[in-house]
């Protein structure tokens, strides 16, 4: 089903220029932007979950030191 949307001539010209630069139709350009935005929203959610987990781990165990140097020492032995 199609819907009509009224936008300014200026916005249409900008969309048309961007779509042409990418070799896309305006409709396809908007679809791609929507997909990218949806992915960004998902990623932001995952980042928030990671931050929450880090805070929980820090409050439970305190700061966890970097183990890189210990690993290097083990490899040298």
Backbone bond lengths (Angstrom), bond angles and torsions (degrees), N, CA, C in turn:
res aa  C-N    CA-C-N  psi(-1)  N-CA   C-N-CA  omega(-1)  CA-C   N-CA-C  phi
1 X - - - 1.439 - - 1.526 108.57 -
2 X 1.297 116.04 135.33 1.462 122.07 179.96 1.518 110.34 -100.24
3 X 1.308 115.22 147.56 1.468 122.59 174.91 1.515 107.36 -126.30
4 X 1.308 115.91 148.70 1.461 120.17 175.57 1.518 108.10 -100.22
5 X 1.313 114.39 144.23 1.452 121.02 -179.17 1.518 107.52 -132.87
6 X 1.307 116.70 132.24 1.454 120.62 178.32 1.520 108.53 -95.10
7 X 1.338 115.18 121.49 1.462 121.18 177.07 1.523 107.98 -129.73
8 X 1.304 115.88 163.01 1.462 119.60 -178.91 1.524 110.27 -69.94
9 X 1.320 115.40 156.13 1.464 120.36 176.90 1.527 110.43 -61.36
10 X 1.320 116.35 -35.75 1.467 121.21 -179.97 1.531 110.83 -63.50
11 X 1.327 116.60 -46.60 1.463 120.40 178.59 1.522 110.58 -64.27
12 X 1.319 117.12 -42.59 1.465 120.02 179.01 1.524 110.44 -60.18
13 X 1.319 117.04 -42.38 1.466 120.87 -179.89 1.525 110.65 -63.23
14 X 1.330 116.63 -41.22 1.470 119.56 178.19 1.522 111.41 -64.95
15 X 1.326 116.42 -42.90 1.465 120.14 177.69 1.526 111.21 -63.14
16 X 1.316 115.74 -43.25 1.464 120.53 -179.86 1.530 110.71 -62.61
17 X 1.315 116.76 -43.90 1.463 121.28 179.65 1.528 110.79 -62.41
18 X 1.325 116.88 -45.66 1.467 121.31 179.86 1.527 111.00 -64.86
19 X 1.313 116.62 -42.44 1.466 120.38 179.37 1.523 110.80 -63.31
20 X 1.316 117.25 -43.88 1.469 120.80 179.02 1.522 110.91 -63.37
21 X 1.315 117.18 -39.61 1.463 121.03 179.81 1.531 111.05 -62.14
22 X 1.325 116.26 -29.84 1.466 121.00 -179.36 1.525 112.73 -97.96
23 X 1.320 116.33 -1.44 1.457 120.02 -179.40 1.523 113.04 71.05
24 X 1.326 116.00 34.07 1.458 121.39 -177.06 1.517 110.61 -123.99
25 X 1.317 115.47 164.71 1.457 119.97 168.52 1.528 107.19 -81.21
26 X 1.311 116.64 162.81 1.465 120.02 177.87 1.526 109.51 -61.70
27 X 1.320 116.50 -40.70 1.463 120.15 179.39 1.531 111.01 -60.01
28 X 1.326 116.93 -46.13 1.472 121.01 -179.39 1.531 110.63 -65.88
29 X 1.336 117.21 -37.83 1.464 121.34 177.50 1.529 110.43 -59.23
30 X 1.312 116.55 -46.92 1.464 120.91 -179.80 1.526 110.40 -65.42
31 X 1.333 117.38 -39.56 1.467 120.51 177.16 1.526 110.86 -60.57
32 X 1.336 116.82 -44.33 1.464 120.23 179.40 1.520 110.98 -64.01
33 X 1.331 117.57 -42.73 1.462 120.55 178.29 1.529 110.61 -61.12
34 X 1.333 116.77 -40.34 1.464 120.62 179.98 1.525 110.55 -64.46
35 X 1.319 117.04 -41.45 1.466 120.82 178.75 1.529 110.80 -63.67
36 X 1.314 116.35 -43.42 1.470 120.83 178.61 1.524 110.21 -62.00
37 X 1.316 116.98 -43.95 1.467 121.11 -180.00 1.528 110.71 -62.98
38 X 1.334 117.29 -41.49 1.468 120.87 178.44 1.527 110.50 -61.93
39 X 1.328 117.15 -41.16 1.464 121.03 178.13 1.529 110.96 -64.35
40 X 1.323 116.57 -41.14 1.468 120.13 178.84 1.526 111.43 -62.88
41 X 1.316 116.59 -39.47 1.465 120.43 178.73 1.525 109.92 -62.96
42 X 1.335 116.64 -43.66 1.468 120.29 177.73 1.525 111.00 -62.06
43 X 1.319 116.58 -44.27 1.468 120.53 -179.74 1.519 111.54 -62.75
44 X 1.326 116.30 -40.97 1.468 119.32 178.27 1.522 110.56 -61.33
45 X 1.326 116.34 -38.52 1.457 120.34 177.40 1.520 111.75 -63.07
46 X 1.325 116.46 -42.82 1.464 120.65 178.84 1.524 110.37 -64.78
47 X 1.319 116.82 -42.54 1.468 120.29 178.26 1.528 110.01 -60.41
48 X 1.318 116.57 -41.42 1.469 119.94 178.53 1.524 110.71 -62.77
49 X 1.335 117.02 -41.11 1.470 120.34 177.90 1.529 110.99 -62.98
50 X 1.327 117.00 -41.93 1.465 121.12 178.70 1.528 110.00 -63.05
51 X 1.326 116.54 -44.93 1.467 119.96 179.03 1.530 111.34 -60.89
52 X 1.326 116.51 -41.43 1.465 120.71 178.54 1.524 110.75 -63.06
53 X 1.329 116.77 -43.33 1.466 120.87 178.21 1.524 110.95 -62.84
54 X 1.328 117.05 -42.90 1.471 120.36 178.20 1.527 111.13 -59.48
55 X 1.326 115.88 -42.77 1.465 119.67 179.39 1.528 111.00 -63.02
56 X 1.341 116.77 -41.82 1.466 120.19 178.80 1.525 110.58 -64.02
57 X 1.326 116.47 -44.94 1.463 120.08 179.98 1.529 111.13 -63.96
58 X 1.331 116.59 -40.46 1.464 120.22 179.26 1.526 110.62 -64.04
59 X 1.341 116.58 -43.31 1.468 118.73 -178.96 1.527 111.28 -67.75
60 X 1.332 117.50 -28.73 1.462 120.57 -179.20 1.529 112.47 -85.13
61 X 1.339 116.90 -42.75 1.465 121.11 -172.51 1.527 114.59 -112.96
62 X 1.310 117.61 -9.44 1.459 120.28 -175.34 1.523 110.35 79.18
63 X 1.318 114.58 -171.08 1.466 119.22 -177.77 1.524 110.14 -71.22
64 X 1.315 115.44 132.99 1.461 120.77 178.73 1.520 108.48 -101.26
65 X 1.338 116.74 118.33 1.465 119.15 -177.37 1.528 111.62 -68.49
66 X 1.308 114.93 156.81 1.458 122.11 176.78 1.527 108.67 -68.88
67 X 1.320 116.97 131.63 1.469 120.93 -176.54 1.524 112.68 -98.08
68 X 1.317 118.19 8.52 1.462 121.42 -176.85 1.521 111.99 -57.26
69 X 1.314 116.94 -46.57 1.471 119.60 -178.09 1.526 111.54 -64.65
70 X 1.314 118.06 -37.66 1.463 120.64 177.81 1.529 111.14 -64.91
71 X 1.306 116.66 -38.94 1.469 120.75 178.15 1.521 110.17 -64.86
72 X 1.320 116.95 -43.00 1.473 121.03 178.50 1.517 109.99 -61.33
73 X 1.329 117.17 -43.66 1.470 120.54 178.59 1.525 111.03 -60.76
74 X 1.327 116.97 -42.19 1.467 120.26 178.70 1.522 111.45 -62.71
75 X 1.295 117.56 -38.35 1.463 121.02 -179.65 1.523 111.90 -69.30
76 X 1.327 115.86 -32.47 1.464 120.38 -179.34 1.524 110.26 -69.36
77 X 1.313 116.96 -35.48 1.473 120.75 -177.94 1.467 112.66 -65.80
